[in-house]
Amino acid sequence: MKIVKKCDICKSNVYVDQWGNGKCKNCGWYQNVDCLNFPKVANPPNFISLNKAKGRYKKGENFYPTFKEFINLVERGFDFTFKFENKNFQISVHDDITLWEIDTENYVVYKSLSEFKRTFSINNQLISTNWNKIKNLEYDC
């Protein structure tokens, strides 16, 4: 049975499951109980906090994370997949941070978060200054 609730961001009707999870077709926000319980923290599958999302929605901005917000998620230990210049990549966070080019043997290991933040690059392009080229960012669970 589908349950209808009001979106936490735009107040449109959203179908959610019995746990309160569902994506708003109007604004794209994923309804999630953790977002309500911790509105200042980004909770997957969302990349930014509920409070930030409300502010961005009012300004007509999207919910895509900034590079700094992305780094904060990496620091929390989340893994990601994304595209950069039509190539697929994965970031895997363990004791180190590994950037894998999917379906190849290419990878780079960053020994610390500070090294990753300073030097994360693909094809000699520093990602902090080329963040707008990252596409299809998703959590890799």
C-alpha positions in Angstrom: 0.0 0.0 0.0 1.3 3.4 -0.9 1.1 6.2 1.6 0.8 9.9 0.6 2.5 12.6 2.6 3.6 16.2 1.9 7.1 16.7 0.7 9.4 18.0 3.4 10.7 20.6 0.9 8.1 21.7 -1.6 4.9 20.4 0.1 3.8 18.4 -3.0 2.2 15.1 -2.4 4.7 12.2 -2.3 4.1 8.5 -2.3 6.2 6.9 0.4 6.7 3.3 1.7 5.8 2.1 5.2 9.1 3.6 6.5 8.4 7.1 5.1 10.9 6.8 2.2 10.0 8.1 -1.3 11.2 10.6 -3.9 9.3 13.8 -4.6 8.4 14.0 -8.4 8.2 17.7 -8.1 11.5 18.8 -6.5 13.5 15.6 -6.4 14.0 15.4 -2.6 14.1 12.0 -1.1 11.7 11.8 1.9 13.5 10.0 4.8 12.9 9.8 8.5 16.6 10.4 9.3 16.3 13.8 7.5 13.5 14.8 9.8 15.3 13.6 12.9 18.6 15.2 11.9 17.8 18.2 9.7 21.3 19.7 9.8 23.0 16.5 8.5 23.1 15.1 5.0 21.4 11.7 5.0 21.5 9.3 2.1 20.2 9.2 -0.5 20.2 13.0 -0.2 23.6 14.8 -0.6 22.7 17.8 1.5 20.8 18.4 4.8 17.1 19.0 4.9 17.7 22.6 6.2 20.1 23.4 3.3 17.7 21.8 0.8 14.8 24.0 2.0 17.0 27.1 1.6 18.1 26.1 -1.9 14.6 25.3 -3.0 13.4 28.7 -2.0 16.2 30.2 -4.1 15.5 27.9 -7.1 18.8 26.0 -6.6 19.3 22.3 -7.0 20.2 19.8 -4.3 23.6 18.7 -5.8 26.4 19.0 -3.3 29.2 21.5 -3.5 32.8 20.1 -3.5 33.1 20.9 0.2 29.8 19.1 0.9 31.0 16.1 -1.1 34.3 16.1 0.9 32.2 16.1 4.2 30.3 13.0 2.9 33.6 11.2 2.0 34.9 12.1 5.5 31.8 10.3 6.9 32.9 7.2 5.0 30.4 7.1 2.1 31.4 5.5 -1.2 30.3 7.1 -4.5 30.1 6.5 -8.2 30.1 9.2 -10.8 31.0 10.2 -14.4 33.8 12.5 -15.4 34.3 13.3 -19.1 32.2 10.2 -20.1 34.3 7.8 -17.9 32.8 6.0 -14.9 34.5 6.2 -11.5 34.1 4.9 -8.0 35.4 6.3 -4.7 35.9 3.7 -2.0 36.5 4.9 1.5 38.3 2.6 4.0 41.5 3.3 5.9 42.5 5.2 2.7 40.4 6.7 -0.1 40.7 4.9 -3.5 39.6 6.4 -6.8 38.8 3.6 -9.3 38.2 4.0 -13.0 35.4 1.4 -13.5 36.1 -1.4 -15.9 39.8 -0.6 -16.0 42.8 -1.4 -13.9 43.4 2.3 -13.2 43.2 3.5 -9.7 44.8 6.1 -7.3 45.1 5.7 -3.5 44.9 8.7 -1.3 46.4 8.0 2.1 44.3 10.7 4.0 41.3 12.9 3.7 43.5 16.0 3.6 45.6 14.5 0.7 42.4 13.6 -1.1 40.9 17.1 -0.6 44.1 18.8 -1.9 45.0 16.5 -4.7 41.9 14.7 -6.0 42.3 14.8 -9.7 41.4 13.0 -12.9 43.4 13.4 -16.2 45.5 16.0 -14.4 42.4 18.1 -13.7 42.0 19.1 -10.1 38.4 18.1 -9.1 38.0 20.9 -6.6 38.2 23.4 -9.5 36.4 21.2 -12.0 33.5 20.0 -9.7 31.0 21.1 -12.3 32.3 18.3 -14.7 31.2 15.6 -12.2 28.0 14.0 -13.4 25.6 11.3 -12.2 27.0 11.3 -8.6 25.4 8.5 -6.6 26.0 6.8 -3.3 27.6 3.4 -3.9 26.0 1.2 -1.2 
